[in-house]
Amino acid sequence: MKKIPANFCLQRRTSLLATGALALGAVLGAAASPAALAQPAASSARVMRLIVPYAPGGPIDVTARLMADSVKASLGTVIIENRPGAGGNIGVDAIAKAAPDGLTIGIAAVATHAINPWLYSKMPYDAASDFAAITQMVRVPNVLVMNADTARRLNINTLADLIRYARANPAKLNYASGGNGSAGHLAGELFKSRAGIFALHIPYNGGNPAQLALLSGQVDFNFDNLATASANIKAGKLKALAVTTAQRSAFLPDVPAVAETLKGFEIDTWWGLVAPAATPRDVVAKLNQAFVAALKAPENKARFSTLMAEPVASSPEQFDAFMKSERAKYEKVVKASGARVD
């Protein structure tokens, strides 16, 4: 495989669903202490922080604020602290190094806890040992989309058609992503490997330029998040060939999963909640109980659906095991892609 150049842009990886139009506002009010986790009615001069390792306004920030608002009755006020930078590493490092007293929690995402450990030559935290998992929050489908005019011209109507064309016309196809090492890039590399095809990867400076390149016909296909691509799919500008989740998405039920053609293919965007590693287990259990209840609330499921995101409530043990399996999967994908940040 051709060596990937080292000029990386990581914006796309860290926010695959950058809708930006759904900011819900910061939550301010009464405070919570570790005792309040066991006795929600307590008041204190201290507050709980939820560190979001990305800028305000994106989907991760939006869902974090939604959760903070939803657990006020059980945990007291949780304030959002945005700490963006270095592909999410700065904010996540702040979570890892916070006092393990139940007053600081934060977001763990596919980038920070599965991709970055293999992408960066030096990491400020250990994704495997520096955190106590609380619960997964969200799973977001990605979708393989083609420029609709290109698909018609090449007579490509299904994923199998795309694979057949690529095999019969080696090196004629290309695909875009929001940068080397981005989720779209890695999804493309995994697809090429599983399908036994070659397509030239063209990295752009973020997800929006990559989508514009696809819409203008400069590139042939992308792996994009469903929320970002859906409007152009509905408008007929993009042709959706497959979603990358293991099963079809309820948001696009007529579009098959890649796994229906390439067995076992699964790659999507996710994030959840973690605390510093030494946080007491009973405190983690109380946090899990509060946030799982919020994730299961019907009104929150409806709000998440506006982002085409599926709430995923899990136990700490389940989320920890999931993140471990994701790190193992992305280790192979990142190494095969040749992408590195030195």
N, C-alpha and C positions, 0 to 999 in steps of 0.2 A: 504494500500500500504506500502511496505517495506520502512523504513526510509532511506533516502540517507545519506551516510557518509559525514563528513564535510571537507574532504581533497579535495579541489577543484582546478581544473586547468581551467583557463578561456580563454586560448589562442584560442580554437576552436571557441568560441562564437563570438569573436571580429573580426575574419577574415575568414568567411566561404569559401571564394574563393581564398585561398592563392596560387595563381599561381606563383607569384614572378618573372615571366620572362618578364613582360610587362612594366617595369619602363620607364617612358617617359621623365625623366629629370626635374629638377627644372626650374621654369620660373623666369628670372631676367630681369630688364629693367627699364623703366620710371615709375613714381609713380603716385598714385591717392589719392585724398583727398575727403572729403564728398562732396565738391562742384563739384568734377569731376564726381560724380554720376549723377548730373544733366547736367554737361557740360564735356563730355568725353575728350575734347582736352586739358584740363587744365594740368599743370605740377606742381609738388610740391616736397619738400624734404621728404615727408612722403609716405609710401607705405601701401597698404592694405594687411593684413595677413589673410590667410585661415588656421585655425588650424585643423590638422588631428590628432585625438587622438590615432593613431596607428603608428607602425613603417613604415619606407619607404619601398616601393617595393610591398606591397600587393595591392589588387584590389581597396580598398577604396582610398589609396594614389594615385594609377594610375589614377583613374577617377577624383580625385580632381585636379591633375596636368593638366589633359586634359581640365577641365573646366576653370582653371586659365588661360591657354593659349588662350582659345577660347573667353574670355571676354576682352582681352587686348584693342581691338578697342573701346569698350564702357565704360570700367571702369578704364583703365590704367593697370599697372602691379599689379598682385596679387601674393604674394609670399607664398609658402607652408611652414608651421611650424609644424613639427611632434612632438607631445607631448604624447608619449605612456605611458602606465602604469595603473595598477589597473582596468583592463578590460575596458579601455577607459575613466575612471572617471577623471583622472588627466587632460587630454587635454580638456575635456568637461567643467570641472570646470574653466579652464582658459578662455574659451569662455564666460561663465556666468559672470565672474568677470571682464571682459575687459570693457574699456570705451565704452559706447553706442554711438559712434560717426561715425559709418559706416566704420571704418577702420579695425575692427576685426570681422570676421565671422568664421564659422567652421562647422564641420560635426556632425550631429546627426544620430545615427544608431540604429538599432533594439536593440542592446545590451545596449547602453548608455541611451536610452530614453524609452524603453519598458520593458526590462528584469532586468537591474541593480537596478532600484528602489525597486524591490521586492526581489532581490537576496541578496543585501548588507544590513546589519543591520544598517549601518550608511552611509549616502550619503553626499558628500560635496556640492551638488547642488540640486535644486528642478526641476525635469524634466518637471513638469507641469507649472511652473510659471517663471522660470529664463531665458526663451528664447523667441525670436521672430522668428517664422517660416518664411523661405524665399521660399523654394520650395523643394519638394522631388526630388531626382536625379535618383535613380536606384531601380529596383526590380529584384531580382535574384531567379530563381527557385531552389528549393531543390528537391531531388529525393530519393525515397525509393529503395535501391538496395540490392540484395541478392548475396552472393557468388554463381556463376553460377553452380558449381558442387553440392553445397548443394541444390539448387533449383531443379536440375535434380533428385537428389537422393530422395528428398521428394515429387517429382511430383508437384511442385509449379510453375505454369505458369502465374498466375494473382494475383492481390491483394486479390480477394475473396478466392483464393486457400490458401493463407497465413493465412487469418483470420480463415478459416475452420480448417486448420491444427492446429493452435494455440489453438482453442477452444477444439479440440478433443484430444490434447496432452498438457495439461496445464503444464507450467513451463519447457517445453523442449527446447524452443527457447530462444536465447539471442540476444542482439544488442549492438553495440559499439557506443561511441561518443568521442569527443575530451575533455571531462571532465564534471564533475557534474555542472549543470547550463548552459552548452553550448546549442547552438541552436539545435544541433543534439539530445542532451539529452531531451530537452523540446518537440521537435517534436515527439520523441519516446513515451514520457509519454502521450501526447495528443492523439496520435494514439491508444495506449493501452486503454485509457479511452473511446474513441469513439467506438472502435471495440469490447470492452468487453473482452479483452484477457490479458494474462500476459506473459511478456518476461523479462528476467533478464537483467538489464542495467549494462554494463561493461564500466566504464570510463577509458579513456587512457590519456596520457600526450600530448594532442594535436591531431589535425585532421589527420596528416600523420600516426602516429602509429595506430590510429583507422582504417584507410583505409588498412594498411598493415595487421592488424589482420583479417579484412574481406577477403582480397585476399588470405590469407593463410588458411582460413577455421576455424580460432579460434573462430569467431563469425558468426552468421547466417545472420544478416541484419544490415544496417546502414541507417540513413538519412544523405545524403551528399549533397554538393552543386553540381549543374550540371556540372560546369566547371571542377571541380576536378575529378568527376566520369566519364565524357564522354569518355575519351580515353579508359578506361577499359571496359566500356559498348560496345564501338565499337569493341574492341578486343575480346569480348566474355567472358571476365573474370568475369564480373558482369552482373547480370540480372536486368534491370530496371523494376520495377513493377508499379510505379506511381510517378507523380510529385506532389508537395505539394501546388502549386498555385491553385487558384480557377478554372482556365481553363487549358487546355493542353498548353504546351510550344511550341512555334514555332521552338525552337531548338531541340525538341524531339517529333514531332507531332504524332507519332504512339503510344506513351506511354500515357495512360489515367491519368487523375487527380485523386487523392485520393477522391475528392469530388464526383466523379462519383459512388463511392461505399459507402462512408461515407458522406452523405449530409452535406454541410456547413463546411467541413474541409478545412482550409486554413492557411498555416504558411510558410512564406518565409523570405528571407533576404532583407533588404532595408536600404538605407541611403539617407540623404538629407542635406540641408544647413540651418543653423540657425544663428541668431545674438543675442547679449545680449538683454534682455527683453525691456529695455528702449530706444532702437534704434528708432529714429523717423519713423513714418509710411511712410512718403514720401521717405525716404532713403531705407526702406525695399522694397517699390514698385519699385524703380529704380533697386535695386539688383535683384529682382524677374524678371523684364523685361529682364535684360541682361542674366541671367542664363537660363531662359526658352528658349530664342532665341538660346542659345548655345546647349541646350539639344535637340532642334528640328532640328538642322542642320543635313542634310543627312550624311555628312562626319563623324560627331560624333556618329550618330546611328551605322554606320558601324564599328567604332572603339570599341564601347561598345559591339557590337555583338561578338567580339573576346573573350570577357569575359563571353559570354552567359548571358549578362545583358541587361535588357530592360530599356531604359531611360524613366523616368516618370516626366513630367513637370506638376506642379500644382500651384495653387494660394497659398499665405500664409495661407489663411483661410482653404483651403482644406488640406494642409499639417499639420496644427495644429490639425484639427479634426481627421485626420488619426492617428497621434501620440497618441492622447487621446484614440482612440478606441483600438490601439495596447497595450497601458498600461493596459487597462481594461482586454483585452484578456490574456495577460501574467501574470497578477496578479493571475488569477485562475490557470494557468498552473504551475507557479512557486510554489505556495502554495501547490498544489496537489502533486508536485514532492518531496516536503520536502527539496529542495536544499536551502542552506543559506551560506553566507559568513559573518563571524562575526569578 
